[in-house]
Amino acid sequence: MYFIWYLLIGLVAGWLANLIVKGSGSGFIINLIVGIVGGFLGGWLVGLMGWIPVGTFGTLIASVIGAIALLLLVSLITRRR
């Protein structure tokens, strides 16, 4: 059951990050992938800052932070090509 919850949080985090960075969503699958990878990245980043996300809202915030960082990193890499 937790797996489905994490997928939903990843989907919302990816959608929010796409709205913040690009101004529009990128589709269901892309938002889900960005949110899940961003969740791992965000958990690592906020752990480096000494913050431990607690609860659904904390996990969502950490995932959005990671997804935004991921989208910015990808945009930097793809612009140089």
C-alpha positions as CSV (number, residue, x, y, z in Angstrom):
1,M,0.0,0.0,0.0
2,Y,2.9,2.4,0.7
3,F,4.2,1.8,-2.8
4,I,1.0,3.3,-4.3
5,W,1.3,6.2,-1.8
6,Y,4.9,6.9,-2.9
7,L,3.8,6.8,-6.6
8,L,1.1,9.4,-5.9
9,I,3.5,11.6,-4.0
10,G,6.0,11.3,-6.9
11,L,3.4,12.1,-9.4
12,V,2.3,15.2,-7.6
13,A,5.9,16.3,-6.9
14,G,6.9,15.8,-10.6
15,W,3.8,17.8,-11.7
16,L,4.5,20.6,-9.3
17,A,8.2,20.8,-10.3
18,N,7.3,20.9,-14.0
19,L,4.9,23.7,-13.3
20,I,7.5,25.7,-11.4
21,V,10.4,25.1,-13.9
22,K,8.6,24.8,-17.2
23,G,5.3,26.4,-16.6
24,S,3.3,23.3,-17.7
25,G,3.2,19.6,-17.0
26,S,5.0,17.1,-19.2
27,G,2.6,14.2,-19.1
28,F,1.7,11.4,-16.7
29,I,4.8,9.2,-17.2
30,I,7.4,12.0,-17.3
31,N,5.9,13.6,-14.2
32,L,5.9,10.3,-12.4
33,I,9.6,9.6,-13.3
34,V,10.7,13.1,-12.4
35,G,8.9,12.9,-9.1
36,I,10.2,9.5,-8.1
37,V,13.8,10.3,-9.0
38,G,13.4,13.8,-7.5
39,G,12.2,12.1,-4.3
40,F,15.4,10.2,-4.0
41,L,17.5,13.3,-4.9
42,G,15.5,15.6,-2.6
43,G,15.8,13.2,0.3
44,W,19.5,13.2,-0.2
45,L,19.8,17.0,-0.6
46,V,17.7,17.8,2.4
47,G,19.6,15.2,4.4
48,L,22.8,17.1,3.6
49,M,21.2,20.2,5.0
50,G,20.3,18.4,8.2
51,W,16.5,18.3,7.7
52,I,14.6,15.1,7.9
53,P,11.3,15.2,6.1
54,V,8.5,13.9,8.3
55,G,5.0,13.0,7.2
56,T,3.4,13.3,3.8
57,F,3.8,17.1,3.5
58,G,7.5,16.9,4.4
59,T,8.1,14.1,1.9
60,L,6.2,16.1,-0.8
61,I,8.3,19.2,-0.1
62,A,11.6,17.2,-0.3
63,S,10.4,15.5,-3.5
64,V,9.5,18.8,-5.1
65,I,12.9,20.2,-4.2
66,G,14.7,17.2,-5.7
67,A,12.5,17.2,-8.8
68,I,13.2,20.9,-9.4
69,A,17.0,20.3,-8.9
70,L,16.7,17.4,-11.4
71,L,14.9,19.4,-14.0
72,L,17.3,22.3,-13.7
73,L,20.3,19.9,-14.0
74,V,18.8,18.3,-17.1
75,S,18.1,21.7,-18.7
76,L,21.7,22.7,-18.1
77,I,23.0,19.6,-19.7
78,T,20.7,19.6,-22.7
79,R,21.2,23.3,-23.5
80,R,25.0,22.8,-24.0
81,R,24.4,20.3,-26.8
